[in-house]
Amino acid sequence: MTCKRFFCLLACSAVMFGSTAAWSAEIHGRSSTQFGWFNDIFTGNKQAEFGEYLNLSVTQIDKEGKLSFQGYGRVTDDVRNGEGINGRLYYLYGDYSNLFDKVDIRLGRQFVNYAAGSALIDGGKIDLKNVGPIAFSVMGGRNVYFDLNGE
């Protein structure tokens, strides 16, 4: 009986003292579900497939609003043939902007677009700005290729 009261007292005190210094973030997202029923052109089998798409954004993590996270992916399941669950991550990155009012840093899976070409990479990107009439951008990482069975 005393253990029960102790745990209740501990839980209530954590709620009371924790509410004075609350930490919050904005979470935005969108989810959509798709049902596809079709014939597979390679095997000729009929397929019935459910797909769940999720777009998620977490912002206002710090007081200045410099740190944010973005993500988008899907999960599919073929309910007719039982091939199992298949997932694909299109992008998921953390973004820290205006470090010293000159540098933006992005780490994770992201889309980059340069004059030399565009790519989906697992890596990082650093943008140097506000240094006069020009800006610099550097990126590096592994190029991601998707095929029918994965990446």
HUVENPE-V549787 format. One record per residue. RES is the residue in one small letter. PSI is psi in whole degrees, 0 to 359 (* if undefined). OMEGA is omega in degrees with one decimal (none if undefined). Layout:
res: <RES | RES>
psi: <PSI | PSI>
omega: <OMEGA | OMEGA>
//
This chain:
res: <m | t | c | k | r | f | f | c | l | l | a | c | s | a | v | m | f | g | s | t | a | a | w | s | a | e | i | h | g | r | s | s | t | q | f | g | w | f | n | d | i | f | t | g | n | k | q | a | e | f | g | e | y | l | n | l | s | v | t | q | i | d | k | e | g | k | l | s | f | q | g | y | g | r | v | t | d | d | v | r | n | g | e | g | i | n | g | r | l | y | y | l | y | g | d | y | s | n | l | f | d | k | v | d | i | r | l | g | r | q | f | v | n | y | a | a | g | s | a | l | i | d | g | g | k | i | d | l | k | n | v | g | p | i | a | f | s | v | m | g | g | r | n | v | y | f | d | l | n | g | e>
psi: <318 | 328 | 320 | 316 | 322 | 315 | 323 | 317 | 318 | 317 | 317 | 321 | 324 | 321 | 317 | 313 | 331 | 336 | 345 | 326 | 75 | 144 | 134 | 161 | 154 | 129 | 121 | 147 | 168 | 135 | 141 | 147 | 138 | 140 | 123 | 133 | 116 | 169 | 131 | 124 | 341 | 319 | 340 | 3 | 147 | 139 | 143 | 117 | 131 | 138 | 137 | 122 | 134 | 126 | 124 | 140 | 128 | 117 | 178 | 41 | 319 | 172 | 322 | 348 | 29 | 333 | 133 | 159 | 139 | 144 | 150 | 131 | 179 | 156 | 130 | 154 | 126 | 105 | 344 | 316 | 349 | 38 | 350 | 180 | 135 | 134 | 158 | 128 | 114 | 313 | 150 | 109 | 158 | 138 | 123 | 118 | 155 | 45 | 119 | 25 | 22 | 341 | 135 | 132 | 132 | 127 | 138 | 195 | 123 | 160 | 129 | 145 | 113 | 170 | 331 | 344 | 171 | 152 | 156 | 118 | 153 | 103 | 214 | 161 | 133 | 127 | 126 | 123 | 175 | 41 | 26 | 211 | 357 | 164 | 157 | 146 | 131 | 136 | 158 | 152 | 193 | 131 | 136 | 127 | 132 | 142 | 193 | 328 | 359 | 217 | *>
omega: <179.2 | 176.9 | 179.0 | 178.6 | 178.9 | 179.4 | 176.2 | 178.2 | 178.9 | 179.3 | 179.7 | 178.8 | 177.4 | 178.4 | -178.0 | -177.9 | 179.6 | -176.8 | -179.2 | -179.7 | -175.5 | 176.5 | -177.0 | 175.9 | 175.9 | 178.9 | 178.2 | 178.4 | 177.4 | -180.0 | 175.8 | -179.7 | -177.4 | 173.8 | 178.2 | 178.6 | -170.6 | 173.5 | 177.5 | -175.3 | -179.5 | -176.2 | -177.4 | 179.7 | 172.1 | -179.6 | 172.9 | -169.2 | 171.7 | 177.4 | 177.8 | -179.8 | -177.7 | 175.2 | -174.0 | 179.6 | 176.8 | -178.0 | 179.5 | 179.7 | 176.6 | -175.2 | -177.6 | -179.5 | -177.6 | -176.1 | 177.0 | 177.1 | 180.0 | 178.0 | 177.4 | 179.0 | 179.7 | 174.4 | 179.2 | 178.2 | 176.4 | -174.6 | -178.3 | -176.0 | 177.0 | -179.7 | 178.5 | -177.3 | 179.3 | -179.1 | 178.1 | 178.1 | -178.8 | 172.3 | 175.8 | -176.2 | 172.2 | -174.8 | 174.7 | -174.3 | 175.2 | 171.1 | -173.8 | -178.1 | -178.7 | -170.0 | 170.6 | -177.6 | 178.2 | -179.7 | 177.5 | 177.1 | -172.7 | 176.1 | 176.6 | -177.6 | 177.0 | 177.8 | 179.8 | 178.8 | 179.0 | -179.5 | 168.9 | -172.6 | 164.3 | -176.4 | -176.8 | 179.4 | 178.9 | 177.3 | 175.4 | -174.9 | 178.9 | 176.4 | -178.0 | -176.3 | -178.2 | 176.1 | -179.4 | 177.6 | -179.6 | 177.3 | 177.3 | 179.2 | -178.7 | 178.0 | -177.5 | 175.9 | 176.6 | 171.2 | -176.0 | -172.7 | -178.4 | 179.6 | none>
//
